[in-house]
Amino acid sequence: MITARQSRAARALLGWNQETLADKARVSLTALRRLESESGLRVYESTRDQVRRALEANGIVLLTTDKGDGVMFMRNAIKEDRNKRL
């Protein structure tokens, strides 16, 4: 499950604003704002999944450990993923 902080951090790594991520994830801007809110607003699991998939398709790896959650950008992951599809 992607957290609000992970989504914001991933966008920062990619240089995307909320509008760009909402477009790429095919979710409404309002839904993305709810997901990224720290106020505990309810978010559909399908929204979280679409956002996660859009980020992962662009090289983001979501990390979850006993020490906390994080994100990592893998530049080569995008090229490798595209090569697998060909």
C-alpha positions in Angstrom: 0.0 0.0 0.0 1.4 3.4 -0.9 1.4 6.1 1.7 0.8 9.8 1.4 4.5 10.5 2.1 5.7 7.9 -0.4 3.5 9.4 -3.1 4.7 13.0 -2.4 8.4 11.8 -2.3 8.1 9.8 -5.5 6.6 12.8 -7.3 9.5 14.9 -6.1 12.0 12.4 -7.4 10.3 12.4 -10.8 9.8 16.1 -10.9 6.0 15.8 -11.2 3.3 17.9 -9.8 0.0 16.5 -8.6 -1.7 17.1 -12.0 0.9 15.1 -13.8 0.7 12.1 -11.5 -3.1 12.2 -11.5 -3.1 12.2 -15.3 -0.5 9.3 -15.6 -2.4 7.3 -12.9 -5.7 8.0 -14.5 -7.3 9.2 -11.3 -9.0 12.4 -10.5 -6.9 15.2 -9.0 -9.3 15.3 -6.0 -8.6 11.5 -5.4 -4.8 12.1 -5.6 -5.1 15.0 -3.2 -7.0 12.8 -0.7 -4.3 10.1 -1.0 -1.5 12.6 -0.4 -3.3 14.3 2.5 -2.0 13.7 6.1 -5.5 14.2 7.5 -6.5 10.5 7.2 -9.1 11.0 4.5 -10.5 7.8 3.1 -9.1 6.7 -0.2 -10.2 3.8 -2.5 -7.7 1.0 -2.7 -8.1 1.1 -6.5 -6.8 4.7 -6.4 -3.8 3.7 -4.4 -3.1 0.8 -6.7 -3.3 3.0 -9.9 -1.0 5.6 -8.4 1.5 2.9 -7.3 1.4 1.4 -10.8 2.0 4.7 -12.5 5.0 5.5 -10.3 6.5 2.0 -10.6 6.1 2.2 -14.4 8.4 5.3 -14.2 11.2 3.8 -12.1 9.9 4.3 -8.6 10.4 1.5 -6.1 8.3 1.7 -2.9 10.2 0.5 0.2 8.7 -0.7 3.4 10.9 -1.9 6.3 10.7 -2.3 10.0 12.4 1.2 10.2 9.8 2.9 8.0 8.6 3.6 4.5 10.5 5.2 1.7 11.0 5.4 -2.1 13.8 4.9 -4.5 14.2 6.0 -8.1 15.8 3.4 -10.4 16.8 5.1 -13.7 17.5 1.8 -15.5 14.2 0.2 -14.4 12.4 2.2 -17.0 14.6 1.0 -19.9 14.5 -2.6 -18.7 10.7 -2.5 -18.4 10.4 -1.2 -21.9 12.8 -3.8 -23.3 10.7 -6.6 -21.7 7.6 -5.4 -23.4 9.2 -5.5 -26.9 
